[in-house]
Amino acid sequence: MAAELGIQERRIGSVTILQLSGWLVVYEGEHAFRAHATALTGAGHMNLLLDMSRLTSMDSAGVGVLVSMLLHVTRRGGKLKLLKPTDRVVRVLEITRLLDTFEIFDREEAAVESFTPAPEGGTPQVAGGR
């Protein structure tokens, strides 16, 4: 049996950071993540940053739920971005040709700042993205 998906939640300003650990795989991990993220968006939390630095595995169901949640959040005017995905997760996204679908960051500070719109007439200053 696969390791359980762990989800820890915290907020910085308008950004909700979800620390994912374990396995984002078919059924258990997939459903747990979808339920958690859907509850957040239902409560009005539309800026989601997924810290994937402790995610040990992700299968096609995990990829599917990531894409589904990206669409769900985007359609409601929010954003979903990835923080520090493991090499294994990056490889799965490369194989599925979805790596460029997500904004990916190596630094939490840069990721959180990227949710803030640029000042009128200005250009957003984002560092640390891939």
Chimera marker file (.cmm) of the C-alpha trace (Angstrom):
<marker_set name="trace">
<marker id="1" x="0.000" y="0.000" z="0.000" r="1" g="1" b="0" radius="0.5"/>
<marker id="2" x="1.292" y="3.467" z="-0.882" r="1" g="1" b="0" radius="0.5"/>
<marker id="3" x="2.306" y="5.961" z="1.753" r="1" g="1" b="0" radius="0.5"/>
<marker id="4" x="-0.409" y="8.370" z="2.740" r="1" g="1" b="0" radius="0.5"/>
<marker id="5" x="-0.484" y="11.914" z="1.412" r="1" g="1" b="0" radius="0.5"/>
<marker id="6" x="0.216" y="14.489" z="4.091" r="1" g="1" b="0" radius="0.5"/>
<marker id="7" x="-1.075" y="18.046" z="3.699" r="1" g="1" b="0" radius="0.5"/>
<marker id="8" x="-0.033" y="20.890" z="5.979" r="1" g="1" b="0" radius="0.5"/>
<marker id="9" x="-1.545" y="24.310" z="5.403" r="1" g="1" b="0" radius="0.5"/>
<marker id="10" x="-0.350" y="27.810" z="6.223" r="1" g="1" b="0" radius="0.5"/>
<marker id="11" x="-0.914" y="31.309" z="4.869" r="1" g="1" b="0" radius="0.5"/>
<marker id="12" x="1.245" y="34.254" z="3.951" r="1" g="1" b="0" radius="0.5"/>
<marker id="13" x="-0.989" y="37.183" z="3.069" r="1" g="1" b="0" radius="0.5"/>
<marker id="14" x="-3.431" y="36.088" z="0.372" r="1" g="1" b="0" radius="0.5"/>
<marker id="15" x="-1.395" y="32.977" z="-0.488" r="1" g="1" b="0" radius="0.5"/>
<marker id="16" x="-2.268" y="29.578" z="0.949" r="1" g="1" b="0" radius="0.5"/>
<marker id="17" x="0.741" y="27.276" z="1.020" r="1" g="1" b="0" radius="0.5"/>
<marker id="18" x="0.077" y="23.557" z="1.023" r="1" g="1" b="0" radius="0.5"/>
<marker id="19" x="3.060" y="21.416" z="2.054" r="1" g="1" b="0" radius="0.5"/>
<marker id="20" x="2.503" y="18.052" z="0.375" r="1" g="1" b="0" radius="0.5"/>
<marker id="21" x="4.360" y="15.005" z="1.658" r="1" g="1" b="0" radius="0.5"/>
<marker id="22" x="4.201" y="11.347" z="0.774" r="1" g="1" b="0" radius="0.5"/>
<marker id="23" x="2.514" y="10.097" z="-2.364" r="1" g="1" b="0" radius="0.5"/>
<marker id="24" x="0.127" y="11.949" z="-4.679" r="1" g="1" b="0" radius="0.5"/>
<marker id="25" x="-1.208" y="8.812" z="-6.316" r="1" g="1" b="0" radius="0.5"/>
<marker id="26" x="-4.407" y="7.157" z="-7.440" r="1" g="1" b="0" radius="0.5"/>
<marker id="27" x="-7.365" y="7.235" z="-5.108" r="1" g="1" b="0" radius="0.5"/>
<marker id="28" x="-6.159" y="8.065" z="-1.578" r="1" g="1" b="0" radius="0.5"/>
<marker id="29" x="-3.690" y="10.863" z="-2.302" r="1" g="1" b="0" radius="0.5"/>
<marker id="30" x="-5.612" y="12.117" z="-5.294" r="1" g="1" b="0" radius="0.5"/>
<marker id="31" x="-8.928" y="12.353" z="-3.440" r="1" g="1" b="0" radius="0.5"/>
<marker id="32" x="-7.393" y="13.836" z="-0.275" r="1" g="1" b="0" radius="0.5"/>
<marker id="33" x="-5.681" y="16.600" z="-2.240" r="1" g="1" b="0" radius="0.5"/>
<marker id="34" x="-8.732" y="17.365" z="-4.386" r="1" g="1" b="0" radius="0.5"/>
<marker id="35" x="-11.004" y="17.566" z="-1.321" r="1" g="1" b="0" radius="0.5"/>
<marker id="36" x="-8.591" y="19.838" z="0.561" r="1" g="1" b="0" radius="0.5"/>
<marker id="37" x="-7.976" y="22.184" z="-2.383" r="1" g="1" b="0" radius="0.5"/>
<marker id="38" x="-11.673" y="22.338" z="-3.296" r="1" g="1" b="0" radius="0.5"/>
<marker id="39" x="-12.572" y="23.219" z="0.305" r="1" g="1" b="0" radius="0.5"/>
<marker id="40" x="-10.004" y="26.032" z="0.229" r="1" g="1" b="0" radius="0.5"/>
<marker id="41" x="-11.316" y="27.518" z="-3.005" r="1" g="1" b="0" radius="0.5"/>
<marker id="42" x="-14.879" y="27.146" z="-1.735" r="1" g="1" b="0" radius="0.5"/>
<marker id="43" x="-13.852" y="29.276" z="1.249" r="1" g="1" b="0" radius="0.5"/>
<marker id="44" x="-12.409" y="31.933" z="-1.078" r="1" g="1" b="0" radius="0.5"/>
<marker id="45" x="-8.716" y="31.009" z="-0.905" r="1" g="1" b="0" radius="0.5"/>
<marker id="46" x="-7.799" y="31.294" z="-4.583" r="1" g="1" b="0" radius="0.5"/>
<marker id="47" x="-4.018" y="31.700" z="-4.499" r="1" g="1" b="0" radius="0.5"/>
<marker id="48" x="-2.533" y="28.265" z="-3.899" r="1" g="1" b="0" radius="0.5"/>
<marker id="49" x="1.170" y="27.461" z="-3.682" r="1" g="1" b="0" radius="0.5"/>
<marker id="50" x="1.972" y="23.761" z="-3.554" r="1" g="1" b="0" radius="0.5"/>
<marker id="51" x="5.239" y="23.034" z="-1.748" r="1" g="1" b="0" radius="0.5"/>
<marker id="52" x="6.251" y="19.725" z="-3.308" r="1" g="1" b="0" radius="0.5"/>
<marker id="53" x="9.691" y="19.408" z="-1.712" r="1" g="1" b="0" radius="0.5"/>
<marker id="54" x="8.534" y="16.450" z="0.425" r="1" g="1" b="0" radius="0.5"/>
<marker id="55" x="6.423" y="14.708" z="-2.192" r="1" g="1" b="0" radius="0.5"/>
<marker id="56" x="8.076" y="11.340" z="-2.783" r="1" g="1" b="0" radius="0.5"/>
<marker id="57" x="5.963" y="10.078" z="-5.660" r="1" g="1" b="0" radius="0.5"/>
<marker id="58" x="3.294" y="11.158" z="-8.098" r="1" g="1" b="0" radius="0.5"/>
<marker id="59" x="1.524" y="9.039" z="-10.714" r="1" g="1" b="0" radius="0.5"/>
<marker id="60" x="-0.793" y="9.892" z="-13.599" r="1" g="1" b="0" radius="0.5"/>
<marker id="61" x="-3.732" y="10.340" z="-11.217" r="1" g="1" b="0" radius="0.5"/>
<marker id="62" x="-1.668" y="12.873" z="-9.284" r="1" g="1" b="0" radius="0.5"/>
<marker id="63" x="-0.846" y="14.714" z="-12.499" r="1" g="1" b="0" radius="0.5"/>
<marker id="64" x="-4.520" y="14.655" z="-13.418" r="1" g="1" b="0" radius="0.5"/>
<marker id="65" x="-5.620" y="16.173" z="-10.133" r="1" g="1" b="0" radius="0.5"/>
<marker id="66" x="-2.940" y="18.895" z="-10.420" r="1" g="1" b="0" radius="0.5"/>
<marker id="67" x="-4.199" y="19.880" z="-13.868" r="1" g="1" b="0" radius="0.5"/>
<marker id="68" x="-7.815" y="19.677" z="-12.716" r="1" g="1" b="0" radius="0.5"/>
<marker id="69" x="-7.127" y="21.928" z="-9.725" r="1" g="1" b="0" radius="0.5"/>
<marker id="70" x="-5.149" y="24.366" z="-11.891" r="1" g="1" b="0" radius="0.5"/>
<marker id="71" x="-8.191" y="24.720" z="-14.160" r="1" g="1" b="0" radius="0.5"/>
<marker id="72" x="-10.581" y="24.905" z="-11.187" r="1" g="1" b="0" radius="0.5"/>
<marker id="73" x="-8.616" y="27.716" z="-9.527" r="1" g="1" b="0" radius="0.5"/>
<marker id="74" x="-7.896" y="29.618" z="-12.757" r="1" g="1" b="0" radius="0.5"/>
<marker id="75" x="-11.565" y="29.612" z="-13.795" r="1" g="1" b="0" radius="0.5"/>
<marker id="76" x="-12.381" y="31.272" z="-10.483" r="1" g="1" b="0" radius="0.5"/>
<marker id="77" x="-9.780" y="34.005" z="-10.931" r="1" g="1" b="0" radius="0.5"/>
<marker id="78" x="-7.092" y="32.429" z="-8.779" r="1" g="1" b="0" radius="0.5"/>
<marker id="79" x="-3.668" y="30.950" z="-9.333" r="1" g="1" b="0" radius="0.5"/>
<marker id="80" x="-2.006" y="27.636" z="-8.544" r="1" g="1" b="0" radius="0.5"/>
<marker id="81" x="1.793" y="27.452" z="-8.571" r="1" g="1" b="0" radius="0.5"/>
<marker id="82" x="4.390" y="24.858" z="-7.623" r="1" g="1" b="0" radius="0.5"/>
<marker id="83" x="7.276" y="25.261" z="-5.191" r="1" g="1" b="0" radius="0.5"/>
<marker id="84" x="10.371" y="23.061" z="-5.151" r="1" g="1" b="0" radius="0.5"/>
<marker id="85" x="9.049" y="19.934" z="-6.882" r="1" g="1" b="0" radius="0.5"/>
<marker id="86" x="11.339" y="16.947" z="-6.403" r="1" g="1" b="0" radius="0.5"/>
<marker id="87" x="13.329" y="15.592" z="-9.342" r="1" g="1" b="0" radius="0.5"/>
<marker id="88" x="10.914" y="12.665" z="-9.510" r="1" g="1" b="0" radius="0.5"/>
<marker id="89" x="7.904" y="14.981" z="-9.790" r="1" g="1" b="0" radius="0.5"/>
<marker id="90" x="9.654" y="17.153" z="-12.387" r="1" g="1" b="0" radius="0.5"/>
<marker id="91" x="10.394" y="14.021" z="-14.413" r="1" g="1" b="0" radius="0.5"/>
<marker id="92" x="6.715" y="12.977" z="-14.361" r="1" g="1" b="0" radius="0.5"/>
<marker id="93" x="5.700" y="16.463" z="-15.518" r="1" g="1" b="0" radius="0.5"/>
<marker id="94" x="8.334" y="16.318" z="-18.278" r="1" g="1" b="0" radius="0.5"/>
<marker id="95" x="7.165" y="12.891" z="-19.470" r="1" g="1" b="0" radius="0.5"/>
<marker id="96" x="3.565" y="14.114" z="-19.616" r="1" g="1" b="0" radius="0.5"/>
<marker id="97" x="4.692" y="17.332" z="-21.330" r="1" g="1" b="0" radius="0.5"/>
<marker id="98" x="3.047" y="19.406" z="-18.624" r="1" g="1" b="0" radius="0.5"/>
<marker id="99" x="6.132" y="20.951" z="-17.046" r="1" g="1" b="0" radius="0.5"/>
<marker id="100" x="5.566" y="24.275" z="-18.824" r="1" g="1" b="0" radius="0.5"/>
<marker id="101" x="1.894" y="24.297" z="-17.809" r="1" g="1" b="0" radius="0.5"/>
<marker id="102" x="2.789" y="25.272" z="-14.246" r="1" g="1" b="0" radius="0.5"/>
<marker id="103" x="4.670" y="28.218" z="-12.812" r="1" g="1" b="0" radius="0.5"/>
<marker id="104" x="7.457" y="26.590" z="-10.798" r="1" g="1" b="0" radius="0.5"/>
<marker id="105" x="9.618" y="28.272" z="-8.172" r="1" g="1" b="0" radius="0.5"/>
<marker id="106" x="12.714" y="27.276" z="-6.224" r="1" g="1" b="0" radius="0.5"/>
<marker id="107" x="12.288" y="29.947" z="-3.531" r="1" g="1" b="0" radius="0.5"/>
<marker id="108" x="9.203" y="30.444" z="-1.382" r="1" g="1" b="0" radius="0.5"/>
<marker id="109" x="9.681" y="34.199" z="-1.114" r="1" g="1" b="0" radius="0.5"/>
<marker id="110" x="9.773" y="34.627" z="-4.906" r="1" g="1" b="0" radius="0.5"/>
<marker id="111" x="6.764" y="32.353" z="-5.304" r="1" g="1" b="0" radius="0.5"/>
<marker id="112" x="4.677" y="34.283" z="-2.768" r="1" g="1" b="0" radius="0.5"/>
<marker id="113" x="5.689" y="37.623" z="-4.318" r="1" g="1" b="0" radius="0.5"/>
<marker id="114" x="4.633" y="36.366" z="-7.758" r="1" g="1" b="0" radius="0.5"/>
<marker id="115" x="0.991" y="36.333" z="-6.640" r="1" g="1" b="0" radius="0.5"/>
<marker id="116" x="1.082" y="40.110" z="-6.122" r="1" g="1" b="0" radius="0.5"/>
<marker id="117" x="0.127" y="42.099" z="-9.213" r="1" g="1" b="0" radius="0.5"/>
<marker id="118" x="2.665" y="44.577" z="-10.552" r="1" g="1" b="0" radius="0.5"/>
<marker id="119" x="2.096" y="48.233" z="-9.711" r="1" g="1" b="0" radius="0.5"/>
<marker id="120" x="0.123" y="50.052" z="-12.393" r="1" g="1" b="0" radius="0.5"/>
<marker id="121" x="2.425" y="50.716" z="-15.309" r="1" g="1" b="0" radius="0.5"/>
<marker id="122" x="5.146" y="48.621" z="-13.705" r="1" g="1" b="0" radius="0.5"/>
<marker id="123" x="6.664" y="45.275" z="-14.455" r="1" g="1" b="0" radius="0.5"/>
<marker id="124" x="6.493" y="42.505" z="-11.870" r="1" g="1" b="0" radius="0.5"/>
<marker id="125" x="9.875" y="41.676" z="-10.406" r="1" g="1" b="0" radius="0.5"/>
<marker id="126" x="9.966" y="37.908" z="-10.024" r="1" g="1" b="0" radius="0.5"/>
<marker id="127" x="13.168" y="36.131" z="-9.151" r="1" g="1" b="0" radius="0.5"/>
<marker id="128" x="13.732" y="32.505" z="-8.381" r="1" g="1" b="0" radius="0.5"/>
<marker id="129" x="11.301" y="31.036" z="-10.873" r="1" g="1" b="0" radius="0.5"/>
<marker id="130" x="12.328" y="28.333" z="-13.295" r="1" g="1" b="0" radius="0.5"/>
<link id1="1" id2="2" r="1" g="1" b="0" radius="0.2"/>
<link id1="2" id2="3" r="1" g="1" b="0" radius="0.2"/>
<link id1="3" id2="4" r="1" g="1" b="0" radius="0.2"/>
<link id1="4" id2="5" r="1" g="1" b="0" radius="0.2"/>
<link id1="5" id2="6" r="1" g="1" b="0" radius="0.2"/>
<link id1="6" id2="7" r="1" g="1" b="0" radius="0.2"/>
<link id1="7" id2="8" r="1" g="1" b="0" radius="0.2"/>
<link id1="8" id2="9" r="1" g="1" b="0" radius="0.2"/>
<link id1="9" id2="10" r="1" g="1" b="0" radius="0.2"/>
<link id1="10" id2="11" r="1" g="1" b="0" radius="0.2"/>
<link id1="11" id2="12" r="1" g="1" b="0" radius="0.2"/>
<link id1="12" id2="13" r="1" g="1" b="0" radius="0.2"/>
<link id1="13" id2="14" r="1" g="1" b="0" radius="0.2"/>
<link id1="14" id2="15" r="1" g="1" b="0" radius="0.2"/>
<link id1="15" id2="16" r="1" g="1" b="0" radius="0.2"/>
<link id1="16" id2="17" r="1" g="1" b="0" radius="0.2"/>
<link id1="17" id2="18" r="1" g="1" b="0" radius="0.2"/>
<link id1="18" id2="19" r="1" g="1" b="0" radius="0.2"/>
<link id1="19" id2="20" r="1" g="1" b="0" radius="0.2"/>
<link id1="20" id2="21" r="1" g="1" b="0" radius="0.2"/>
<link id1="21" id2="22" r="1" g="1" b="0" radius="0.2"/>
<link id1="22" id2="23" r="1" g="1" b="0" radius="0.2"/>
<link id1="23" id2="24" r="1" g="1" b="0" radius="0.2"/>
<link id1="24" id2="25" r="1" g="1" b="0" radius="0.2"/>
<link id1="25" id2="26" r="1" g="1" b="0" radius="0.2"/>
<link id1="26" id2="27" r="1" g="1" b="0" radius="0.2"/>
<link id1="27" id2="28" r="1" g="1" b="0" radius="0.2"/>
<link id1="28" id2="29" r="1" g="1" b="0" radius="0.2"/>
<link id1="29" id2="30" r="1" g="1" b="0" radius="0.2"/>
<link id1="30" id2="31" r="1" g="1" b="0" radius="0.2"/>
<link id1="31" id2="32" r="1" g="1" b="0" radius="0.2"/>
<link id1="32" id2="33" r="1" g="1" b="0" radius="0.2"/>
<link id1="33" id2="34" r="1" g="1" b="0" radius="0.2"/>
<link id1="34" id2="35" r="1" g="1" b="0" radius="0.2"/>
<link id1="35" id2="36" r="1" g="1" b="0" radius="0.2"/>
<link id1="36" id2="37" r="1" g="1" b="0" radius="0.2"/>
<link id1="37" id2="38" r="1" g="1" b="0" radius="0.2"/>
<link id1="38" id2="39" r="1" g="1" b="0" radius="0.2"/>
<link id1="39" id2="40" r="1" g="1" b="0" radius="0.2"/>
<link id1="40" id2="41" r="1" g="1" b="0" radius="0.2"/>
<link id1="41" id2="42" r="1" g="1" b="0" radius="0.2"/>
<link id1="42" id2="43" r="1" g="1" b="0" radius="0.2"/>
<link id1="43" id2="44" r="1" g="1" b="0" radius="0.2"/>
<link id1="44" id2="45" r="1" g="1" b="0" radius="0.2"/>
<link id1="45" id2="46" r="1" g="1" b="0" radius="0.2"/>
<link id1="46" id2="47" r="1" g="1" b="0" radius="0.2"/>
<link id1="47" id2="48" r="1" g="1" b="0" radius="0.2"/>
<link id1="48" id2="49" r="1" g="1" b="0" radius="0.2"/>
<link id1="49" id2="50" r="1" g="1" b="0" radius="0.2"/>
<link id1="50" id2="51" r="1" g="1" b="0" radius="0.2"/>
<link id1="51" id2="52" r="1" g="1" b="0" radius="0.2"/>
<link id1="52" id2="53" r="1" g="1" b="0" radius="0.2"/>
<link id1="53" id2="54" r="1" g="1" b="0" radius="0.2"/>
<link id1="54" id2="55" r="1" g="1" b="0" radius="0.2"/>
<link id1="55" id2="56" r="1" g="1" b="0" radius="0.2"/>
<link id1="56" id2="57" r="1" g="1" b="0" radius="0.2"/>
<link id1="57" id2="58" r="1" g="1" b="0" radius="0.2"/>
<link id1="58" id2="59" r="1" g="1" b="0" radius="0.2"/>
<link id1="59" id2="60" r="1" g="1" b="0" radius="0.2"/>
<link id1="60" id2="61" r="1" g="1" b="0" radius="0.2"/>
<link id1="61" id2="62" r="1" g="1" b="0" radius="0.2"/>
<link id1="62" id2="63" r="1" g="1" b="0" radius="0.2"/>
<link id1="63" id2="64" r="1" g="1" b="0" radius="0.2"/>
<link id1="64" id2="65" r="1" g="1" b="0" radius="0.2"/>
<link id1="65" id2="66" r="1" g="1" b="0" radius="0.2"/>
<link id1="66" id2="67" r="1" g="1" b="0" radius="0.2"/>
<link id1="67" id2="68" r="1" g="1" b="0" radius="0.2"/>
<link id1="68" id2="69" r="1" g="1" b="0" radius="0.2"/>
<link id1="69" id2="70" r="1" g="1" b="0" radius="0.2"/>
<link id1="70" id2="71" r="1" g="1" b="0" radius="0.2"/>
<link id1="71" id2="72" r="1" g="1" b="0" radius="0.2"/>
<link id1="72" id2="73" r="1" g="1" b="0" radius="0.2"/>
<link id1="73" id2="74" r="1" g="1" b="0" radius="0.2"/>
<link id1="74" id2="75" r="1" g="1" b="0" radius="0.2"/>
<link id1="75" id2="76" r="1" g="1" b="0" radius="0.2"/>
<link id1="76" id2="77" r="1" g="1" b="0" radius="0.2"/>
<link id1="77" id2="78" r="1" g="1" b="0" radius="0.2"/>
<link id1="78" id2="79" r="1" g="1" b="0" radius="0.2"/>
<link id1="79" id2="80" r="1" g="1" b="0" radius="0.2"/>
<link id1="80" id2="81" r="1" g="1" b="0" radius="0.2"/>
<link id1="81" id2="82" r="1" g="1" b="0" radius="0.2"/>
<link id1="82" id2="83" r="1" g="1" b="0" radius="0.2"/>
<link id1="83" id2="84" r="1" g="1" b="0" radius="0.2"/>
<link id1="84" id2="85" r="1" g="1" b="0" radius="0.2"/>
<link id1="85" id2="86" r="1" g="1" b="0" radius="0.2"/>
<link id1="86" id2="87" r="1" g="1" b="0" radius="0.2"/>
<link id1="87" id2="88" r="1" g="1" b="0" radius="0.2"/>
<link id1="88" id2="89" r="1" g="1" b="0" radius="0.2"/>
<link id1="89" id2="90" r="1" g="1" b="0" radius="0.2"/>
<link id1="90" id2="91" r="1" g="1" b="0" radius="0.2"/>
<link id1="91" id2="92" r="1" g="1" b="0" radius="0.2"/>
<link id1="92" id2="93" r="1" g="1" b="0" radius="0.2"/>
<link id1="93" id2="94" r="1" g="1" b="0" radius="0.2"/>
<link id1="94" id2="95" r="1" g="1" b="0" radius="0.2"/>
<link id1="95" id2="96" r="1" g="1" b="0" radius="0.2"/>
<link id1="96" id2="97" r="1" g="1" b="0" radius="0.2"/>
<link id1="97" id2="98" r="1" g="1" b="0" radius="0.2"/>
<link id1="98" id2="99" r="1" g="1" b="0" radius="0.2"/>
<link id1="99" id2="100" r="1" g="1" b="0" radius="0.2"/>
<link id1="100" id2="101" r="1" g="1" b="0" radius="0.2"/>
<link id1="101" id2="102" r="1" g="1" b="0" radius="0.2"/>
<link id1="102" id2="103" r="1" g="1" b="0" radius="0.2"/>
<link id1="103" id2="104" r="1" g="1" b="0" radius="0.2"/>
<link id1="104" id2="105" r="1" g="1" b="0" radius="0.2"/>
<link id1="105" id2="106" r="1" g="1" b="0" radius="0.2"/>
<link id1="106" id2="107" r="1" g="1" b="0" radius="0.2"/>
<link id1="107" id2="108" r="1" g="1" b="0" radius="0.2"/>
<link id1="108" id2="109" r="1" g="1" b="0" radius="0.2"/>
<link id1="109" id2="110" r="1" g="1" b="0" radius="0.2"/>
<link id1="110" id2="111" r="1" g="1" b="0" radius="0.2"/>
<link id1="111" id2="112" r="1" g="1" b="0" radius="0.2"/>
<link id1="112" id2="113" r="1" g="1" b="0" radius="0.2"/>
<link id1="113" id2="114" r="1" g="1" b="0" radius="0.2"/>
<link id1="114" id2="115" r="1" g="1" b="0" radius="0.2"/>
<link id1="115" id2="116" r="1" g="1" b="0" radius="0.2"/>
<link id1="116" id2="117" r="1" g="1" b="0" radius="0.2"/>
<link id1="117" id2="118" r="1" g="1" b="0" radius="0.2"/>
<link id1="118" id2="119" r="1" g="1" b="0" radius="0.2"/>
<link id1="119" id2="120" r="1" g="1" b="0" radius="0.2"/>
<link id1="120" id2="121" r="1" g="1" b="0" radius="0.2"/>
<link id1="121" id2="122" r="1" g="1" b="0" radius="0.2"/>
<link id1="122" id2="123" r="1" g="1" b="0" radius="0.2"/>
<link id1="123" id2="124" r="1" g="1" b="0" radius="0.2"/>
<link id1="124" id2="125" r="1" g="1" b="0" radius="0.2"/>
<link id1="125" id2="126" r="1" g="1" b="0" radius="0.2"/>
<link id1="126" id2="127" r="1" g="1" b="0" radius="0.2"/>
<link id1="127" id2="128" r="1" g="1" b="0" radius="0.2"/>
<link id1="128" id2="129" r="1" g="1" b="0" radius="0.2"/>
<link id1="129" id2="130" r="1" g="1" b="0" radius="0.2"/>
</marker_set>
